[in-house]
Amino acid sequence: MDLSIKNKIVRYNKGEVEQVDDFLIREYALTIFLNDKEFLTLLCSPHSLDYLTVGFLVSEGLLKTPAELEQIEVDSEEGFVKVITKKKLDMREKLHGKRTLTTGCGKGTVFYNVLDSLGTKKLEKRKSKINVEKILTLIIEMSRQSELFKQTGGVHSCCLTDQEEIIMFHEDVGRHNAVDKVIGEAFINKIDFTDKMLLTSGRISSEMLLKAAKQEIPIVASRSAPTNLTVKVAEELNLTVIGFARGKRLNVYTHSDRVDFTNRG
């Protein structure tokens, strides 16, 4: 399925008016069936739907280990994914009727609120650091890989990195979805999160930070800004939050001891 759709527009540029072809990002409804029951519908970009589904369930605490995932079946044409888990979950306390989670930023794409952070353990402080120039290099590399954004301008990027390179990369019309796709792929491939960094192109919300905290990802960095609640939660949970990482500059909002500011140039 195409991720973008060609569309004719009228473009005004410096006094000139012309009709041209442009590309729109496709927004797609994916309904998740969990253990043969309709669970919810996500609005997303129609690719890596298995990773998105698994990442969402992991972020919600419904999947704890890859061994709990018994079966996943994606039908992208019909717009649904079926998930069977070994532990049959009682969803009555989780849901009150069918829910559709938008690509917007209102309630986000999580069921819990920020008080859930109180049940998320503080991260252990480790001695290893990542150099500030490497962080900026990885942010540039994330932007370089963002082909769908270059075409449409309508998606967010997210990636998981180690100290040297991007391990996995995803784009989606929703910021939270892009994070879930990265978490889902890493979860399925049994990647250790505890020495990794999560990079995103969009604003770092408290909900996105909690997704990282639940997987014990110590550093979350973005080209954009964090919210004040994100910073408060990160301070409490020992996560490092980095914003406005662009060009040759960045801001470290919490736990800057994980960043090596040595100039290697």
N, C-alpha and C positions, 0 to 999 in steps of 0.2 A: 504494500500500500504506500502511495506517495505521501511524504511528510509535508509537502507544500503543494499549493494549487495555483496555477497561473490565472491571473485576473487582470482585466483591462482597467486602467485608471486614467484620470486626467491629471497631469502633473504640471504644476506652476513652478517655474524656476527663473528668478531674476527677470520677470516680465514676459518670459516665453511660456506659452501654453501648448502642450502636446498630449496626444493620447498614446500611451505606452503599455506594454505588458509588465506586470509586476507579480511578485509571488507572495501569497498569503500562507501563513503557517496553518496546518490542519489541526483543528481541535476535535477530539475524538472521545466518545463515551465508552468506557470499559466497565462492564458489570462483573463483579467478583462473586462467585458462588463458593461458599466455604462449607465443606462437608455436606454437600447437596442442598444447602439452603442459601437463598439469595442474601448476600451480605451488604453490599453497597455498590455505588457507581462512582468511579473516578473520571474526571474530565482531564484528558492528558494528550500527549503526542503518541501516535500509534506505532511505536517501536519499542523493543525490549520490554514487552508487556509482562513477560514472566519475571524479569528482574524487578519491575515496578511493583508487581503484586507481592512478591516475596519480601521486598524491602519494606513495603507498607505494613505487612503482617509482623515483620520483625520489629519495626518501630513501635507498633502497638503492643508489643509484648505477647503476641499470639503465637509466635514461633521463637523458641529459645535456642534450638540447635538444628543444624541441617538434617539430622537423623529423624526429626519430628515431621519432616515434609515427606509424605508418602507418594503423592502424585500431583502434578500440575499439568493442565491441558488448556492451551490457548486457541481460541477461534477468533482470529482477528477480523475475518469477514463479517461474522455475526456480532462481534463486539462483546465477547465474554471470555472469562477464564474460570476454570473449575479447579479448586484446590482441595485435596484430601489430606488431612493430617492424621497422624497415628493417635494423638490424644484428641478425643472428641470433645470439642469446646462447647460450653453452655453460653450461648450468645445473648440470652435474655437480659442479662445485666449490662451488656455492651450496647445494645441497640433498642430503639423504640420505633420500629417500622423501618422501612427502606430509607437509606440516606444517600444523597448525592453530594459529593465533595467537589467544590469548584476549583478552578485554576487561580482564583483570586486570593486575596490575602486577608480576608475577614477572620473567620475562625480557623483558617488554615486547613491542613489535612490530617489532623490528629484528633482523637477522642478525648485525650486527657488535656487538662489545662496546666498552667505553670506550677500549680501546687504539687503536681506530680514530681517535680524536680526534687521535692523533699524526700521522695522515696528512691531517688537515684543516688548511688553512692559517690562520694568524692573520688576523683581520680588520684592515683598514686603519682607522686612527683618522682620523675626519673632524672638522671644526671645528663642524659643526651640532649643536645641542642641542635637546631637547624639554623644555618647561616641566613641572614637577612637577604643577601643577594640571591641565594638559591630560592627563597620564597618568591621573590620578584620574577625570577627566571621561570619558575613553574607557573605563575599566574600568566605570564606572556605566552607560554606554551599552551595553556588551556585556551586562551583566546585564539591562538593559531589553529587549534583543532576544531573551533566552533564554526564549522562550515554551514550548518543550518541557520545560525544567527546571521552569518554574512549574507546569506541568500534572502532571508525574510525579516530579520531584525525582531522576530517575535518569540524567541525562546530564551531560556536560561541554561547555563552550562554548570556542570558540577563534575568534580573528579576526586579520586583518592590517590594520594601520592606517598612515596616513601621519601627518604632523604635526598634522592637523586632524580627520580623520574615519575611521570604519571603512570599509574598502574591500570586504572580504568577510568573511562570518561563517558558521560552521557549528557544529552540535551533534552529538554522538555518544555512545553508551553507553561508548565507550572514549576515554580522554584522547588517546592516540597517534593514534587514528583521526581525531579532530577536527582535530588538527594536520595530518595528511596531507590531509584534505579541503581545508583552506585552502591548503596548498602546491600541491596538484594543480590547483585552480582558478586560482591565480595563475600557475602554470607554463604551463597551456594558453593563458592570456590574455597571456602574455609580459610579466608585470609585473616591474619591476625591484625586487628584494628589498633592495638594499643601503642604502636610505634608509627602510626600513619598521620597524615594531615588531610583534612577535607577542604577543598577549594570550591568556591561558588562565585558566580558572576553577579548574583543578586543580593539584596539586603539580607542580613542575617537576623532572622526573627528568633524569638525565644523557643518557638516550636522546632525550628531547624537545629538550634543548639542542643535541645533535648534529644533529638534523634542521634546526634553525634555522641552525647554524653552516655546514652544507653549502650552504645557500642564501645565506649571507653576510648574514643578518638580524642587525643589530647589537644589538637590545634585545629581551629576553624578560621579560615581566611577568605576574604572577599575583596573584589574590586569596589564594592559598595560599602554601605555603613551597617553597623549593628544598631539595634534598638537599645534603649536604656535598660529594659528588662532583661535583654540578652546579656548585657554586661553584668548586671546584678547576679543572675543565675550562674554565669561563667565564673565569677569571682568566688561564689559559694562552692561550686563543684570542682574547682581547680582546673578549669579549661582555659586555654589561651585563645583570645579572640583578637583577630587582626582585621582591620578594615582599610578601605581606600588604598589597596595595594595596586599601584599604577606607576608605570615608568620606573622612577628611581626612588619612590617614596612609599611609605605605609605607616599606619598608626597601630600600635599595640595597646589594647584597652585593658587586658587582664593578664596576669602571670607572665610578664615579659622575660622571666628567667629561662624560658624555653627557647628564646631567640638569641643567637650569637650575632652581635652587631659589628663584628670585626670586618673592616673593609679589606677585601681580598684583592682589590684592584691595585 
